[in-house]
Amino acid sequence: MTEVQREVIALVAKERGLARDNVKLSSRLRRDLGMDGDDAVEFFQEFEERYGVDLSPLYRRWDRHFGPEGYGNPRAFLIAIALLFSPLPLLPFGVSPVWVWGIAIVALLLWRWPLRWWPWRDTTIAVSVQDLVTAAETGKWPLT
């Protein structure tokens, strides 16, 4: 492993609060390490300063690699909204909202299981730690 590889892995590990052994060159920043939104912006500002890399190609297509802060999973947002309003149609029938909301809370806790088969796919282009190493070594952003 080269010195640049070790430095970049250490920088990513520090940013994510992970042990260096948990960060691999093949680790994807968003999908594997959970870096997104403001965390990603701050990380890349530090990375740009430290290594003098021109990240303008990355910034021009930022939304192809990362989401905005607090965006999260659109499926989870839609399900949370649906569960929030789920008791309303039952109120005219005399069903206690407490029961319906209790069922909604249980469903919210279990929402991850059915979403594994939801057809919505993450279409972002992954940025790996190896991409960071390549950028640090060449001074240019390797992805378009």
N, C-alpha and C positions, 0 to 999 in steps of 0.2 A: 504494500500500500504506500502511495506517495505521500509526501508532506501535505500537499494541497488537499488530497482526499481526506487525510486525517483532520485537517483544519475545518474543512467544510462539514464533515460529519459532526465534529465538536460543536460548530456553530448551530447546526440544525438541532442537535440534541439539547443544547442549552436553551434554544428558543422554545422547544416543545416540552422541556422539563423531563427529558428521558435520559437514561444511561446511554453512553456512546455505543455500547454493544447492541442496543435495540434499534439503531439506525444503520441501515445498509445502503450501499450505492444504488440498489434497485428500489429502495423505498420511495413511494410516491407521496409528495408533500400533502396533497389534499386527501386522497383516498386512504392512505396507510397511516399518515401521521396527524391527520385532522387539521392541517394548517389551511385557513381560509379567512376571508374578510380582512378586518383590520390587522389581525395577527400576521397574515401574509404580506400586507402592505408594509408594516413595520420591519418585518424580516428582510424583505427585498431592498428597502432603503438602507439598512445596515450592510447587507451583502454588497450592494452597489458601491457604497463608500469604502468598504474594506478592500475590495478587489478591483475597483475602478472599471467595472464592467458596464458597457453601454446597454442598458435595459430598455431602451425606447421601443424596440420591437415587442417586448413582453408587455409593456404598458399600453401600447396601441391595441393589443388583443387580449387584454387582461381578462375580460369576461369569458374567453374561450378556455381559460385555465383555472380561474377562481371565481367564487361567488361573492356577493356583498356581505357585509357583516350582518349577522342575525338572519340570513336568508334561510339556512337550514334545508330541510327536505320538503319539497312542495307537497308530497303525499301526506306527510305528517300534519302540515298546516291545514290541508283540506279535510282530513279526518277530524282534527281538533275542532274545526268550525262546525262540521256536521254533528259531532257529539255535543257541542255546546248548545245547539238549537234543537237537539233531538227530543227533549220533553215537550216542546211547544205543541205539536200536533195532538198529543195525548191529553192535554189539559181539559178540553171540552168533554172528554169521556169520563172524567172523574178520577183518572189515574193520578196518584200522588207523584208530584215532581221529584220527591225525595227518592222514590224507588227507581224512577227512570234515570235520574242523575247518578244514582249508585251503579246501575248497570252501565251507564256511559263511562263512568270512571274506570270500572273494571275493563271495559272495552278499550279505553285509552291506554291502559297499562299493557294490554295484550296486542296493541296495534302492529307491532313489528312482525308478528308471525304471518298474517295474511299478506303483508306488503312484500314479502320475498318473491311472490309470484306476480306482483303488479307489473304491467308491461312498461312502465315509465323507466327509462334508462338515463344514466348519467352520461352526457355527451361531451363533457369537458375533456380537454387534452391534458393528460397527466404530465406533471413536472416531477422528475425524479431527482434524487440527490446526485446521480451521475450527470444530469443536465447542469446542475450547479457547478460541479467540478469542471466540466468542459468549459462553461462560461468563465470560471475563474482562471483557467489555464490559457484561454484564447482572448479574453477581454471582450468577447461578443456573445450575445444571446444565441444559443444553438437552435432553438425552436422557432418556427414561423407561425 
